[in-house]
Amino acid sequence: MVLQRFTKPVDGTIPIQALMYNDEELISTQDGVGIYDGSQKSPDHQSGTIHVTSQRLFYIDATKKAYRSFALDLSHVSRTDYYGGLFTSSAKVTLHLSIDSSSTSFEDHSSETGFESWECEVCAYRNSPGLSPSAARICQLCGVPRSSVPAPPASYPNLPSSVSTSALPQPFGKPSSMSCPVCTFSNHPSMKECEMCSTPLPKESSLHTEVKSAPATRPATPGADDEESGIKAIKLSFRKGGDKAFYTGLKRSLKGRAWEAKSSTSIPTNDGVRSGISGIMRAVETSAQNRDTSMTNALQDLEALMVKAKDMVHLAAELNERLTASSTTTANNPYSSSPALVSSSAEPEEATFIRSSLSQLGLHMENTPVTLDMIKDERKWIEELARELANVLQGSERAYMYGTTSGGIMKERGIVALDEVWGGWNRARGVALIPPSTFLQVIPHLPTFTTPTITSRTLNSGLSVLHTPPYSRAAFAARICGLLALAGPKSTTEIAQEEGMTIGLAAELLNIVEDDGDVCRDDGRSVIQENQGDILVLGEVRWWANLFLGYNWDGQV
């Protein structure tokens, strides 16, 4: 009865992906497979689908999935044999099985809780559920092995107060902690060195002597047929072919031995045991490296998309030309049933669909984005990009769509942040994206193609903006001074409303005007006299025109 001893029943009505561990990978699948229990056919497993993963082999019965399906841990497979079949005999794969003594103890302990979360005794990290036994054996954060010995009860009820709990029997096995002989720090029993001072810890044999006793349960008596004769194997009989591809995947899983893999966040020490604190630091470094790798891959994907954009633009142009030629031919056909009714607005449904699809992708043929392959001269390319950006900013008859059917980003705005301009331009270009480095090369050429002139400016905080002449340093200061002279002091919020900009941007510009000495700041502080002392009240900052501009103090008060 090899199947009963080495396999575990599973509910085959559940999708195979839901039966797998979180860190388990599906390798290969084949249907039309029968099972041999030892050297004899298993009568209940003659037609089903087998799945081999990185850690297990699943058999899902074709007729009674809920009752006859099972899973076999690949850690029990010691070797395999392959038979290619002959005449009417189907191909077979033989799996020779044995007990893996290195993993059975923990698997027996966690077989019922494999899909439950658990908290590490050292770092208190809550490990996620659904991990395989090999991954659940150790803490995913600090790397300390999970203790399989239950902790002693905190208290014993119904005992008189005169009885000391130290006199009660304690559980055998590893101690709950191991004190360092130098710094007395309580280390986990699996540690070989103290986590605080790195002093070698005493061996377990010097602390206590484990008491060996007979096992609580006896192992099941093996079957009297195959196991008595020394046969511990099952065979997979492939009735519909697919044996070679499946056997290749099986050999790949057995060679990988994923059930012996350690956590990716582990860091081995000299004695092979991972240190809790160093494991956490290593996990942080690994996470940072993974983020950097992911960001690098994302940028490479963006560059690849920009290269492929050329082909998409060419294809869109060719489609547009064919549609235009087809529409023109139909309209000029004298033998058409009603040529007077044929127009661009009466295109076939297929043509309308294609044009709308191109429009949604940003491939407007009447506004084809400028790409480097169109212009061989790089300087000419930068100038054409500047011309295109000018249309995006100020709008024209051939401007790109940006919120409205006419006009551009700065049609009704005099100043815009540089990041907003870059995002809006790339949105208008569709898939022909412009990288930041090229965008910065285009900015100095904008004054040549814009009316009124648009130039760049960097504020005190480092924010870069594009602005029209009314928002230059001198023009904005003169306008604010005139406003304060006529209307009196104004708050930052009131000036922002007057200029039609955000409060943050208004504050940035006002700080520059203050640095030039054109306005004065009133921070709104006032002191109120109370019985118990003075109370400082803070109000909103207000701005005044600097009346002392050009005034020479004579030293008299």
Contacts in CASP RR format, 6 or more apart in sequence:
PFRMAT RR
TARGET T0000
AUTHOR 0000-0000-0000
METHOD contacts of the structure
MODEL  1
MVLQRFTKPVDGTIPIQALMYNDEELISTQDGVGIYDGSQKSPDHQSGTI
HVTSQRLFYIDATKKAYRSFALDLSHVSRTDYYGGLFTSSAKVTLHLSID
SSSTSFEDHSSETGFESWECEVCAYRNSPGLSPSAARICQLCGVPRSSVP
APPASYPNLPSSVSTSALPQPFGKPSSMSCPVCTFSNHPSMKECEMCSTP
LPKESSLHTEVKSAPATRPATPGADDEESGIKAIKLSFRKGGDKAFYTGL
KRSLKGRAWEAKSSTSIPTNDGVRSGISGIMRAVETSAQNRDTSMTNALQ
DLEALMVKAKDMVHLAAELNERLTASSTTTANNPYSSSPALVSSSAEPEE
ATFIRSSLSQLGLHMENTPVTLDMIKDERKWIEELARELANVLQGSERAY
MYGTTSGGIMKERGIVALDEVWGGWNRARGVALIPPSTFLQVIPHLPTFT
TPTITSRTLNSGLSVLHTPPYSRAAFAARICGLLALAGPKSTTEIAQEEG
MTIGLAAELLNIVEDDGDVCRDDGRSVIQENQGDILVLGEVRWWANLFLG
YNWDGQV
1 37 0 8 1.000
1 222 0 8 1.000
1 223 0 8 1.000
1 225 0 8 1.000
1 226 0 8 1.000
1 227 0 8 1.000
2 37 0 8 1.000
2 38 0 8 1.000
2 97 0 8 1.000
2 226 0 8 1.000
2 227 0 8 1.000
2 231 0 8 1.000
2 232 0 8 1.000
2 233 0 8 1.000
2 234 0 8 1.000
3 35 0 8 1.000
3 37 0 8 1.000
3 42 0 8 1.000
3 45 0 8 1.000
3 70 0 8 1.000
3 234 0 8 1.000
4 220 0 8 1.000
5 220 0 8 1.000
5 222 0 8 1.000
5 227 0 8 1.000
6 72 0 8 1.000
6 73 0 8 1.000
6 76 0 8 1.000
6 97 0 8 1.000
6 232 0 8 1.000
6 234 0 8 1.000
7 70 0 8 1.000
7 71 0 8 1.000
7 72 0 8 1.000
8 70 0 8 1.000
8 71 0 8 1.000
8 72 0 8 1.000
9 67 0 8 1.000
9 69 0 8 1.000
9 70 0 8 1.000
9 71 0 8 1.000
10 19 0 8 1.000
10 58 0 8 1.000
10 69 0 8 1.000
10 70 0 8 1.000
10 71 0 8 1.000
11 19 0 8 1.000
11 65 0 8 1.000
11 66 0 8 1.000
11 69 0 8 1.000
12 19 0 8 1.000
12 60 0 8 1.000
12 61 0 8 1.000
12 65 0 8 1.000
12 66 0 8 1.000
12 69 0 8 1.000
13 65 0 8 1.000
13 66 0 8 1.000
16 26 0 8 1.000
16 29 0 8 1.000
16 51 0 8 1.000
16 58 0 8 1.000
16 60 0 8 1.000
17 26 0 8 1.000
19 58 0 8 1.000
19 71 0 8 1.000
20 26 0 8 1.000
20 53 0 8 1.000
20 56 0 8 1.000
21 55 0 8 1.000
21 130 0 8 1.000
21 131 0 8 1.000
21 132 0 8 1.000
21 135 0 8 1.000
22 128 0 8 1.000
22 130 0 8 1.000
22 131 0 8 1.000
22 132 0 8 1.000
23 131 0 8 1.000
23 132 0 8 1.000
23 135 0 8 1.000
23 258 0 8 1.000
24 53 0 8 1.000
24 54 0 8 1.000
24 55 0 8 1.000
24 56 0 8 1.000
24 132 0 8 1.000
24 258 0 8 1.000
25 53 0 8 1.000
25 54 0 8 1.000
25 258 0 8 1.000
26 51 0 8 1.000
26 53 0 8 1.000
27 52 0 8 1.000
27 53 0 8 1.000
27 54 0 8 1.000
27 249 0 8 1.000
27 250 0 8 1.000
27 252 0 8 1.000
27 253 0 8 1.000
28 51 0 8 1.000
28 52 0 8 1.000
28 245 0 8 1.000
28 246 0 8 1.000
28 248 0 8 1.000
28 249 0 8 1.000
28 250 0 8 1.000
29 49 0 8 1.000
29 50 0 8 1.000
29 51 0 8 1.000
29 52 0 8 1.000
29 246 0 8 1.000
30 49 0 8 1.000
30 50 0 8 1.000
30 238 0 8 1.000
30 240 0 8 1.000
30 241 0 8 1.000
30 242 0 8 1.000
30 243 0 8 1.000
30 245 0 8 1.000
30 246 0 8 1.000
31 48 0 8 1.000
31 49 0 8 1.000
31 62 0 8 1.000
31 240 0 8 1.000
32 47 0 8 1.000
32 48 0 8 1.000
32 49 0 8 1.000
32 62 0 8 1.000
32 238 0 8 1.000
32 239 0 8 1.000
32 240 0 8 1.000
33 47 0 8 1.000
33 48 0 8 1.000
33 49 0 8 1.000
33 50 0 8 1.000
33 59 0 8 1.000
33 236 0 8 1.000
33 237 0 8 1.000
33 238 0 8 1.000
33 239 0 8 1.000
33 240 0 8 1.000
34 41 0 8 1.000
34 42 0 8 1.000
34 45 0 8 1.000
34 46 0 8 1.000
34 47 0 8 1.000
34 48 0 8 1.000
34 236 0 8 1.000
34 237 0 8 1.000
34 239 0 8 1.000
35 41 0 8 1.000
35 42 0 8 1.000
35 45 0 8 1.000
35 46 0 8 1.000
35 59 0 8 1.000
35 234 0 8 1.000
35 235 0 8 1.000
35 236 0 8 1.000
35 237 0 8 1.000
36 42 0 8 1.000
36 92 0 8 1.000
36 234 0 8 1.000
36 235 0 8 1.000
36 236 0 8 1.000
36 237 0 8 1.000
37 45 0 8 1.000
37 226 0 8 1.000
37 234 0 8 1.000
38 226 0 8 1.000
38 231 0 8 1.000
38 232 0 8 1.000
38 233 0 8 1.000
38 234 0 8 1.000
38 235 0 8 1.000
39 226 0 8 1.000
39 231 0 8 1.000
40 225 0 8 1.000
40 226 0 8 1.000
44 61 0 8 1.000
44 64 0 8 1.000
44 68 0 8 1.000
45 59 0 8 1.000
45 61 0 8 1.000
45 68 0 8 1.000
45 70 0 8 1.000
47 61 0 8 1.000
47 62 0 8 1.000
47 63 0 8 1.000
47 239 0 8 1.000
48 59 0 8 1.000
48 60 0 8 1.000
48 61 0 8 1.000
48 62 0 8 1.000
49 59 0 8 1.000
49 60 0 8 1.000
49 62 0 8 1.000
50 57 0 8 1.000
50 58 0 8 1.000
50 59 0 8 1.000
50 60 0 8 1.000
50 236 0 8 1.000
50 246 0 8 1.000
51 57 0 8 1.000
51 58 0 8 1.000
51 60 0 8 1.000
52 58 0 8 1.000
52 74 0 8 1.000
52 246 0 8 1.000
52 249 0 8 1.000
52 250 0 8 1.000
52 253 0 8 1.000
53 253 0 8 1.000
54 253 0 8 1.000
54 256 0 8 1.000
54 258 0 8 1.000
55 73 0 8 1.000
55 74 0 8 1.000
55 75 0 8 1.000
55 132 0 8 1.000
55 134 0 8 1.000
55 253 0 8 1.000
55 258 0 8 1.000
55 259 0 8 1.000
56 71 0 8 1.000
56 72 0 8 1.000
56 73 0 8 1.000
56 74 0 8 1.000
57 71 0 8 1.000
57 72 0 8 1.000
57 74 0 8 1.000
57 95 0 8 1.000
57 250 0 8 1.000
58 69 0 8 1.000
58 70 0 8 1.000
58 71 0 8 1.000
58 72 0 8 1.000
59 69 0 8 1.000
59 70 0 8 1.000
59 71 0 8 1.000
59 72 0 8 1.000
60 69 0 8 1.000
61 67 0 8 1.000
61 68 0 8 1.000
61 69 0 8 1.000
72 95 0 8 1.000
72 234 0 8 1.000
73 100 0 8 1.000
73 107 0 8 1.000
73 259 0 8 1.000
74 253 0 8 1.000
74 254 0 8 1.000
74 259 0 8 1.000
75 100 0 8 1.000
75 103 0 8 1.000
75 259 0 8 1.000
75 260 0 8 1.000
76 97 0 8 1.000
76 98 0 8 1.000
76 99 0 8 1.000
76 100 0 8 1.000
77 95 0 8 1.000
77 96 0 8 1.000
77 97 0 8 1.000
77 254 0 8 1.000
78 96 0 8 1.000
78 97 0 8 1.000
78 98 0 8 1.000
79 96 0 8 1.000
80 93 0 8 1.000
80 94 0 8 1.000
80 95 0 8 1.000
80 96 0 8 1.000
80 247 0 8 1.000
80 250 0 8 1.000
80 251 0 8 1.000
80 254 0 8 1.000
81 93 0 8 1.000
81 94 0 8 1.000
81 96 0 8 1.000
82 91 0 8 1.000
82 92 0 8 1.000
82 93 0 8 1.000
82 94 0 8 1.000
82 243 0 8 1.000
82 247 0 8 1.000
83 91 0 8 1.000
83 92 0 8 1.000
83 93 0 8 1.000
83 94 0 8 1.000
84 91 0 8 1.000
84 92 0 8 1.000
84 243 0 8 1.000
85 91 0 8 1.000
85 92 0 8 1.000
90 237 0 8 1.000
90 238 0 8 1.000
90 239 0 8 1.000
90 241 0 8 1.000
91 237 0 8 1.000
91 238 0 8 1.000
91 241 0 8 1.000
91 242 0 8 1.000
91 243 0 8 1.000
91 244 0 8 1.000
92 235 0 8 1.000
92 236 0 8 1.000
92 237 0 8 1.000
92 238 0 8 1.000
92 243 0 8 1.000
93 235 0 8 1.000
93 236 0 8 1.000
93 238 0 8 1.000
93 243 0 8 1.000
93 246 0 8 1.000
93 247 0 8 1.000
93 250 0 8 1.000
94 233 0 8 1.000
94 234 0 8 1.000
94 235 0 8 1.000
94 236 0 8 1.000
95 233 0 8 1.000
95 234 0 8 1.000
95 235 0 8 1.000
95 236 0 8 1.000
96 232 0 8 1.000
96 233 0 8 1.000
97 232 0 8 1.000
97 233 0 8 1.000
97 234 0 8 1.000
98 232 0 8 1.000
103 133 0 8 1.000
103 134 0 8 1.000
103 259 0 8 1.000
103 260 0 8 1.000
105 148 0 8 1.000
106 133 0 8 1.000
106 137 0 8 1.000
106 146 0 8 1.000
106 148 0 8 1.000
107 133 0 8 1.000
109 148 0 8 1.000
110 133 0 8 1.000
110 136 0 8 1.000
110 137 0 8 1.000
110 146 0 8 1.000
110 148 0 8 1.000
111 133 0 8 1.000
114 129 0 8 1.000
114 130 0 8 1.000
114 131 0 8 1.000
114 133 0 8 1.000
114 136 0 8 1.000
115 129 0 8 1.000
115 130 0 8 1.000
116 129 0 8 1.000
117 126 0 8 1.000
117 127 0 8 1.000
117 128 0 8 1.000
117 129 0 8 1.000
118 126 0 8 1.000
118 127 0 8 1.000
118 136 0 8 1.000
118 146 0 8 1.000
119 125 0 8 1.000
119 126 0 8 1.000
119 127 0 8 1.000
120 127 0 8 1.000
120 139 0 8 1.000
120 141 0 8 1.000
120 142 0 8 1.000
120 144 0 8 1.000
120 146 0 8 1.000
121 144 0 8 1.000
121 147 0 8 1.000
121 188 0 8 1.000
122 139 0 8 1.000
122 142 0 8 1.000
122 144 0 8 1.000
122 188 0 8 1.000
122 276 0 8 1.000
123 139 0 8 1.000
123 141 0 8 1.000
123 142 0 8 1.000
123 144 0 8 1.000
123 276 0 8 1.000
123 280 0 8 1.000
125 139 0 8 1.000
125 140 0 8 1.000
125 141 0 8 1.000
125 142 0 8 1.000
127 136 0 8 1.000
127 139 0 8 1.000
127 140 0 8 1.000
127 141 0 8 1.000
128 140 0 8 1.000
130 136 0 8 1.000
131 140 0 8 1.000
132 258 0 8 1.000
132 259 0 8 1.000
133 259 0 8 1.000
134 258 0 8 1.000
134 259 0 8 1.000
134 260 0 8 1.000
134 261 0 8 1.000
134 262 0 8 1.000
135 261 0 8 1.000
135 263 0 8 1.000
136 146 0 8 1.000
137 145 0 8 1.000
137 146 0 8 1.000
138 144 0 8 1.000
138 145 0 8 1.000
138 146 0 8 1.000
138 262 0 8 1.000
138 263 0 8 1.000
138 266 0 8 1.000
138 274 0 8 1.000
139 145 0 8 1.000
139 146 0 8 1.000
139 263 0 8 1.000
140 263 0 8 1.000
140 265 0 8 1.000
141 265 0 8 1.000
141 279 0 8 1.000
141 280 0 8 1.000
141 283 0 8 1.000
142 274 0 8 1.000
142 276 0 8 1.000
142 277 0 8 1.000
142 279 0 8 1.000
142 280 0 8 1.000
142 283 0 8 1.000
143 263 0 8 1.000
143 265 0 8 1.000
143 266 0 8 1.000
143 274 0 8 1.000
143 276 0 8 1.000
143 279 0 8 1.000
144 188 0 8 1.000
144 190 0 8 1.000
144 191 0 8 1.000
144 274 0 8 1.000
144 276 0 8 1.000
145 190 0 8 1.000
147 174 0 8 1.000
147 176 0 8 1.000
147 188 0 8 1.000
147 189 0 8 1.000
149 171 0 8 1.000
149 173 0 8 1.000
149 174 0 8 1.000
149 176 0 8 1.000
150 171 0 8 1.000
151 176 0 8 1.000
152 170 0 8 1.000
152 171 0 8 1.000
152 176 0 8 1.000
155 165 0 8 1.000
156 165 0 8 1.000
156 168 0 8 1.000
172 210 0 8 1.000
172 211 0 8 1.000
173 208 0 8 1.000
173 210 0 8 1.000
174 189 0 8 1.000
174 190 0 8 1.000
174 204 0 8 1.000
175 189 0 8 1.000
175 204 0 8 1.000
175 207 0 8 1.000
175 208 0 8 1.000
176 189 0 8 1.000
177 186 0 8 1.000
177 187 0 8 1.000
177 188 0 8 1.000
177 189 0 8 1.000
178 186 0 8 1.000
178 187 0 8 1.000
178 188 0 8 1.000
178 189 0 8 1.000
178 191 0 8 1.000
178 201 0 8 1.000
178 202 0 8 1.000
178 207 0 8 1.000
179 185 0 8 1.000
179 186 0 8 1.000
179 187 0 8 1.000
180 186 0 8 1.000
180 187 0 8 1.000
180 194 0 8 1.000
180 196 0 8 1.000
180 197 0 8 1.000
180 199 0 8 1.000
180 201 0 8 1.000
181 199 0 8 1.000
181 201 0 8 1.000
181 202 0 8 1.000
182 194 0 8 1.000
182 197 0 8 1.000
182 199 0 8 1.000
183 194 0 8 1.000
183 196 0 8 1.000
183 197 0 8 1.000
183 199 0 8 1.000
185 194 0 8 1.000
185 195 0 8 1.000
185 196 0 8 1.000
185 197 0 8 1.000
187 194 0 8 1.000
187 195 0 8 1.000
187 201 0 8 1.000
189 204 0 8 1.000
190 273 0 8 1.000
191 201 0 8 1.000
191 273 0 8 1.000
191 275 0 8 1.000
192 200 0 8 1.000
192 201 0 8 1.000
192 269 0 8 1.000
192 271 0 8 1.000
192 272 0 8 1.000
192 273 0 8 1.000
193 199 0 8 1.000
193 200 0 8 1.000
193 201 0 8 1.000
193 269 0 8 1.000
193 271 0 8 1.000
193 275 0 8 1.000
194 200 0 8 1.000
194 201 0 8 1.000
195 275 0 8 1.000
195 276 0 8 1.000
195 277 0 8 1.000
222 228 0 8 1.000
226 232 0 8 1.000
236 246 0 8 1.000
238 246 0 8 1.000
264 286 0 8 1.000
265 279 0 8 1.000
265 282 0 8 1.000
265 283 0 8 1.000
265 286 0 8 1.000
266 274 0 8 1.000
266 279 0 8 1.000
266 282 0 8 1.000
267 274 0 8 1.000
267 275 0 8 1.000
267 278 0 8 1.000
267 279 0 8 1.000
267 282 0 8 1.000
268 274 0 8 1.000
269 275 0 8 1.000
269 278 0 8 1.000
302 433 0 8 1.000
305 431 0 8 1.000
305 433 0 8 1.000
306 431 0 8 1.000
306 432 0 8 1.000
306 433 0 8 1.000
306 435 0 8 1.000
308 431 0 8 1.000
309 371 0 8 1.000
309 431 0 8 1.000
309 432 0 8 1.000
309 433 0 8 1.000
310 371 0 8 1.000
310 373 0 8 1.000
310 432 0 8 1.000
312 361 0 8 1.000
312 363 0 8 1.000
312 431 0 8 1.000
313 363 0 8 1.000
313 368 0 8 1.000
313 369 0 8 1.000
313 371 0 8 1.000
313 431 0 8 1.000
313 432 0 8 1.000
316 358 0 8 1.000
316 361 0 8 1.000
316 363 0 8 1.000
316 365 0 8 1.000
317 365 0 8 1.000
317 368 0 8 1.000
319 354 0 8 1.000
319 358 0 8 1.000
320 355 0 8 1.000
320 358 0 8 1.000
320 365 0 8 1.000
323 347 0 8 1.000
323 351 0 8 1.000
323 354 0 8 1.000
323 355 0 8 1.000
326 351 0 8 1.000
327 342 0 8 1.000
327 344 0 8 1.000
327 347 0 8 1.000
327 351 0 8 1.000
330 336 0 8 1.000
330 342 0 8 1.000
331 339 0 8 1.000
331 342 0 8 1.000
331 343 0 8 1.000
332 339 0 8 1.000
333 339 0 8 1.000
336 342 0 8 1.000
347 355 0 8 1.000
358 364 0 8 1.000
358 365 0 8 1.000
361 430 0 8 1.000
361 431 0 8 1.000
362 428 0 8 1.000
362 429 0 8 1.000
362 430 0 8 1.000
362 431 0 8 1.000
363 430 0 8 1.000
363 431 0 8 1.000
364 400 0 8 1.000
364 401 0 8 1.000
366 398 0 8 1.000
367 398 0 8 1.000
367 399 0 8 1.000
367 400 0 8 1.000
369 388 0 8 1.000
369 429 0 8 1.000
369 430 0 8 1.000
369 432 0 8 1.000
370 381 0 8 1.000
370 384 0 8 1.000
370 385 0 8 1.000
370 388 0 8 1.000
371 432 0 8 1.000
372 378 0 8 1.000
372 381 0 8 1.000
374 381 0 8 1.000
374 384 0 8 1.000
375 381 0 8 1.000
375 384 0 8 1.000
382 438 0 8 1.000
382 441 0 8 1.000
382 442 0 8 1.000
382 445 0 8 1.000
383 445 0 8 1.000
383 448 0 8 1.000
385 434 0 8 1.000
385 438 0 8 1.000
385 442 0 8 1.000
385 445 0 8 1.000
386 442 0 8 1.000
386 445 0 8 1.000
386 446 0 8 1.000
386 448 0 8 1.000
386 449 0 8 1.000
387 449 0 8 1.000
389 421 0 8 1.000
389 425 0 8 1.000
389 442 0 8 1.000
389 446 0 8 1.000
389 449 0 8 1.000
390 446 0 8 1.000
390 449 0 8 1.000
390 450 0 8 1.000
390 454 0 8 1.000
391 398 0 8 1.000
391 399 0 8 1.000
391 400 0 8 1.000
391 408 0 8 1.000
392 399 0 8 1.000
392 400 0 8 1.000
392 402 0 8 1.000
392 408 0 8 1.000
392 409 0 8 1.000
392 421 0 8 1.000
392 424 0 8 1.000
392 425 0 8 1.000
392 428 0 8 1.000
393 408 0 8 1.000
393 409 0 8 1.000
393 410 0 8 1.000
393 416 0 8 1.000
393 421 0 8 1.000
393 446 0 8 1.000
393 450 0 8 1.000
393 454 0 8 1.000
393 466 0 8 1.000
394 407 0 8 1.000
394 408 0 8 1.000
394 410 0 8 1.000
394 411 0 8 1.000
394 450 0 8 1.000
394 451 0 8 1.000
394 454 0 8 1.000
395 406 0 8 1.000
395 407 0 8 1.000
395 408 0 8 1.000
395 411 0 8 1.000
396 407 0 8 1.000
399 406 0 8 1.000
399 407 0 8 1.000
399 408 0 8 1.000
400 408 0 8 1.000
400 428 0 8 1.000
400 429 0 8 1.000
401 428 0 8 1.000
402 408 0 8 1.000
402 409 0 8 1.000
402 424 0 8 1.000
402 427 0 8 1.000
402 428 0 8 1.000
404 411 0 8 1.000
409 416 0 8 1.000
409 420 0 8 1.000
409 421 0 8 1.000
409 424 0 8 1.000
410 416 0 8 1.000
410 454 0 8 1.000
410 466 0 8 1.000
410 468 0 8 1.000
414 467 0 8 1.000
414 468 0 8 1.000
414 470 0 8 1.000
414 471 0 8 1.000
415 465 0 8 1.000
415 466 0 8 1.000
415 467 0 8 1.000
415 468 0 8 1.000
415 471 0 8 1.000
415 501 0 8 1.000
415 505 0 8 1.000
416 465 0 8 1.000
416 466 0 8 1.000
416 467 0 8 1.000
417 463 0 8 1.000
417 464 0 8 1.000
417 465 0 8 1.000
417 505 0 8 1.000
418 443 0 8 1.000
418 456 0 8 1.000
418 463 0 8 1.000
418 464 0 8 1.000
418 465 0 8 1.000
418 466 0 8 1.000
421 466 0 8 1.000
422 434 0 8 1.000
422 436 0 8 1.000
422 439 0 8 1.000
425 434 0 8 1.000
425 439 0 8 1.000
426 433 0 8 1.000
426 434 0 8 1.000
434 442 0 8 1.000
443 456 0 8 1.000
443 466 0 8 1.000
444 456 0 8 1.000
446 453 0 8 1.000
446 454 0 8 1.000
446 455 0 8 1.000
446 456 0 8 1.000
446 466 0 8 1.000
447 453 0 8 1.000
447 454 0 8 1.000
447 455 0 8 1.000
452 468 0 8 1.000
452 469 0 8 1.000
453 468 0 8 1.000
453 469 0 8 1.000
454 466 0 8 1.000
454 467 0 8 1.000
454 468 0 8 1.000
455 466 0 8 1.000
455 467 0 8 1.000
455 472 0 8 1.000
456 464 0 8 1.000
456 465 0 8 1.000
456 466 0 8 1.000
456 467 0 8 1.000
457 464 0 8 1.000
457 465 0 8 1.000
457 466 0 8 1.000
457 467 0 8 1.000
457 471 0 8 1.000
457 472 0 8 1.000
457 473 0 8 1.000
458 464 0 8 1.000
458 465 0 8 1.000
459 465 0 8 1.000
459 508 0 8 1.000
459 509 0 8 1.000
459 512 0 8 1.000
460 508 0 8 1.000
460 511 0 8 1.000
460 512 0 8 1.000
460 515 0 8 1.000
461 508 0 8 1.000
463 508 0 8 1.000
465 505 0 8 1.000
469 475 0 8 1.000
470 476 0 8 1.000
470 479 0 8 1.000
471 509 0 8 1.000
473 512 0 8 1.000
473 516 0 8 1.000
476 509 0 8 1.000
476 513 0 8 1.000
477 512 0 8 1.000
477 513 0 8 1.000
477 516 0 8 1.000
477 518 0 8 1.000
477 519 0 8 1.000
480 495 0 8 1.000
480 510 0 8 1.000
480 513 0 8 1.000
480 518 0 8 1.000
480 519 0 8 1.000
480 543 0 8 1.000
481 513 0 8 1.000
481 518 0 8 1.000
481 519 0 8 1.000
481 545 0 8 1.000
481 546 0 8 1.000
482 545 0 8 1.000
483 490 0 8 1.000
483 495 0 8 1.000
483 498 0 8 1.000
484 490 0 8 1.000
484 519 0 8 1.000
484 543 0 8 1.000
484 544 0 8 1.000
484 545 0 8 1.000
485 545 0 8 1.000
488 544 0 8 1.000
488 545 0 8 1.000
489 522 0 8 1.000
489 542 0 8 1.000
489 543 0 8 1.000
489 544 0 8 1.000
490 498 0 8 1.000
490 542 0 8 1.000
490 543 0 8 1.000
491 540 0 8 1.000
491 541 0 8 1.000
491 542 0 8 1.000
491 543 0 8 1.000
492 503 0 8 1.000
492 504 0 8 1.000
492 506 0 8 1.000
492 507 0 8 1.000
492 510 0 8 1.000
492 540 0 8 1.000
492 541 0 8 1.000
492 543 0 8 1.000
493 503 0 8 1.000
493 540 0 8 1.000
495 506 0 8 1.000
495 510 0 8 1.000
495 543 0 8 1.000
496 502 0 8 1.000
496 503 0 8 1.000
496 504 0 8 1.000
496 505 0 8 1.000
496 506 0 8 1.000
499 506 0 8 1.000
510 519 0 8 1.000
510 543 0 8 1.000
513 519 0 8 1.000
514 520 0 8 1.000
514 521 0 8 1.000
514 543 0 8 1.000
517 546 0 8 1.000
517 549 0 8 1.000
518 545 0 8 1.000
518 546 0 8 1.000
518 549 0 8 1.000
519 543 0 8 1.000
519 544 0 8 1.000
519 545 0 8 1.000
519 546 0 8 1.000
520 543 0 8 1.000
520 544 0 8 1.000
520 545 0 8 1.000
520 546 0 8 1.000
521 541 0 8 1.000
521 542 0 8 1.000
521 543 0 8 1.000
521 544 0 8 1.000
522 541 0 8 1.000
522 542 0 8 1.000
522 543 0 8 1.000
522 544 0 8 1.000
523 538 0 8 1.000
523 539 0 8 1.000
523 541 0 8 1.000
524 538 0 8 1.000
524 539 0 8 1.000
524 540 0 8 1.000
524 541 0 8 1.000
524 542 0 8 1.000
525 536 0 8 1.000
525 537 0 8 1.000
525 538 0 8 1.000
525 539 0 8 1.000
526 536 0 8 1.000
526 537 0 8 1.000
526 539 0 8 1.000
527 534 0 8 1.000
527 535 0 8 1.000
527 536 0 8 1.000
527 537 0 8 1.000
528 534 0 8 1.000
528 535 0 8 1.000
528 537 0 8 1.000
END
